Amino acid sequence: MTNSFRTRAAKALGDEGLQRALANVPGGFIVKRAKARAKLAEFDALRDEAAAMKRHVLDNLHGYLAAFIENAEKAGAKVHLARTPEEANGIITGILKARGARRVTKGKSMVSEEIELNAALERAGLEVVETDLGEYIIQLRGEKPSHIVAPAIHLSRKDIEPAFREAHAALPAGRRLVEKADFVNEARAVLREKFRSADAGITGANLLIAESGSTVLVTNEGNGDLTASLPKTHVVISSIGKIVPTREDASLILRLLARSATGQEITSYTSFFTGPKRDGGIDGPEEMHIVLLDNNRSEILAGPFSDILRCIRCGACLNHCPVFGAVGGHAYGGVYPGPMGEVLSPALHGIGETSDMVDACTMCGRCGEVCPMRIPLPMLIRKWRFRAFEEGHGKPAVRAGLKAWAWLARHPALYALAAAAGARMLKLLAAGKGAIRRLPGLSGWTGVRDLPAPEGRTFTGIFRKTRGRKS
């Protein structure tokens, strides 16, 4: 992270192209999720069941992890445990180099982004090709994903066209690149050859099934199946938190995942991989390797933030977050943006490197309301804020302001007077217009939006009057 969240957010708020792209999120993900939820009467009951199941798994993770490893190896896969990103990159690089691989196709994987796998493989002399269309686009542009489900959500077709023309210079210069279909068809033609000639394929995993040793992958493009099945070697990279006990438990999660992520009943491709191809088989890889990454998750499991390990990476919390909707994913400065990132990133990297991120929350509670796994995201973000304050992070002026507010809040009479005076002052500044365009000291708000003027009465004032009537 080269600068603060506030600096990156200010840049994002001033980016007109990004703001146009983000404006499409409410009419897309949010509306589609609402429709999918309404069609499934038992949706909330499934959330309760899934949250309880995952909590049970986390309480018994090492046992289920051992069962998964045993059954995956019985099916012919080779399982590798990696404590750190460096270990995971070393294991995968070693596997590919030992097999003489030169070209590697990849499915979308946030864990591979977490460990910066592409960069490690490229340093080892391998050609790495992202095959999810969104990931392929941002790879051509040299960017990171801005969303855990839709990596290129921040881009328009005009943004993408120069990257396609530069990367696909062998194609006719006068070809049409205007409609979505133009980009999809061109990418499909280019990637098809990459699939055919790949020496190895790398995918992530949405779920790991303990009873069968299977990995589960969901996609809407089919690129995951081609990446896993066509090359001789298939490598799966996953965090240890993706374990579920049975196929039935996997089905439970799948009923929630697509509905929460894209508003679909189920993704176009839901694939179960159980070892390499069998003797005499004609489809599938000759070798399957599964790399299980810890990267501080064992420590997270033992601490107060373990609920974040229930996350199924649906992106619903991002889609409904007003802060993410205003600044996009890159403003967060890390791999995991939005509410889930505000909890997971400090857990992975420490609050010292991420203390500014945990302030990127209005505490509106929408993320907790929509999370299919019932993760109490607002509470966890608040815990990180407490820890950041206790450890002395944050600007001195902000810390002094918080201390002053805390003192005032412990003196109800003074707090009520100060709140009433502030409300009256803001109402006067609005001059009957209902909003304040500029306010000294609050330029971070009024620089990009109007500040709604209070009506003049405070909550405590209304409460006292109401209580007086009842008594």
HUBELWO-V139974 format. One record per backbone hydrogen bond with DSSP energy under -1.0 kcal/mol. NH is the residue of the N-H (numbers start at 1). CO is the residue of the C=O. Records with the same first field share a line. If there is no record, write none. Layout:
NH = CO  CO
//
This chain:
8 = 4
9 = 5
10 = 6
11 = 7
12 = 8
13 = 9
14 = 10
15 = 12
19 = 15
20 = 16
21 = 17
22 = 18
23 = 19
24 = 21
25 = 22
28 = 25
30 = 25
31 = 26
32 = 28
33 = 29
34 = 30
35 = 31
36 = 32
37 = 33
38 = 34
39 = 35
40 = 37
43 = 40
46 = 42
47 = 43
48 = 44
49 = 45
50 = 46
51 = 47
52 = 48
53 = 49
54 = 50
55 = 51
56 = 52
57 = 53
58 = 54
59 = 55
64 = 60
65 = 61
66 = 62
67 = 63
68 = 64
69 = 65
70 = 66
71 = 67
72 = 68
73 = 69
74 = 70
75 = 71
76 = 73
77 = 72
78 = 288
80 = 290
82 = 292
88 = 84
89 = 85
90 = 86
91 = 87
92 = 88
93 = 89
94 = 90
95 = 91
96 = 92
97 = 93
98 = 94
100 = 97
101 = 96
104 = 127
105 = 200
106 = 129
107 = 202
113 = 109
114 = 110
115 = 111
117 = 112
120 = 116
121 = 117
122 = 118
123 = 119
124 = 120
125 = 122
126 = 121
127 = 102
129 = 104
131 = 106
136 = 132
137 = 133
138 = 134
139 = 135
140 = 136
141 = 137
143 = 138
146 = 151
153 = 150
155 = 152
160 = 156
161 = 157
164 = 160
165 = 161
166 = 162
167 = 163
168 = 164
171 = 168
175 = 172
183 = 179
184 = 180
185 = 181
186 = 182
187 = 183
188 = 184
189 = 185
190 = 186
191 = 187
192 = 188
194 = 190
195 = 191
196 = 192
197 = 193
199 = 103
200 = 103
201 = 233
202 = 105
203 = 235
206 = 216
207 = 216
208 = 242
209 = 214
210 = 244
211 = 245
213 = 209
215 = 273
216 = 207
217 = 271
219 = 269
226 = 222
227 = 223
228 = 224
229 = 225
230 = 226
234 = 287
235 = 201
236 = 289
237 = 203
238 = 291
240 = 293
242 = 239
244 = 208
250 = 246
251 = 247
252 = 248
253 = 249
254 = 250
255 = 251
257 = 253
258 = 254
260 = 256
261 = 257
262 = 258
263 = 258
264 = 258
269 = 219
271 = 217
273 = 215
277 = 285
281 = 278
286 = 232
287 = 232
289 = 234
290 = 78
291 = 236
292 = 80
293 = 238
294 = 82
295 = 83
297 = 294
300 = 296
301 = 297
302 = 298
303 = 300
306 = 303
308 = 305
309 = 306
310 = 307
311 = 308
319 = 315
320 = 316
325 = 321
327 = 323
328 = 324
332 = 329
333 = 330
341 = 337
342 = 338
343 = 339
344 = 340
345 = 341
347 = 343
348 = 344
349 = 345
350 = 346
355 = 351
358 = 354
360 = 357
361 = 359
369 = 365
370 = 366
371 = 367
374 = 371
377 = 375
380 = 376
381 = 377
382 = 378
383 = 379
384 = 380
385 = 381
386 = 382
387 = 383
388 = 384
389 = 385
390 = 386
391 = 387
392 = 389
393 = 388
399 = 395
400 = 396
401 = 397
402 = 398
403 = 399
404 = 400
405 = 401
406 = 402
407 = 403
408 = 404
409 = 405
410 = 406
411 = 408
415 = 411
416 = 412
417 = 413
418 = 414
419 = 415
420 = 416
421 = 417
422 = 418
423 = 419
424 = 420
425 = 421
426 = 422
427 = 423
428 = 424
429 = 425
430 = 426
431 = 428
433 = 430
436 = 451
442 = 439
445 = 442
446 = 442
447 = 443
448 = 445
449 = 445
451 = 436
453 = 434
462 = 458
463 = 459
464 = 460
465 = 461
466 = 462
467 = 463
468 = 464
469 = 465
470 = 466
471 = 467
//
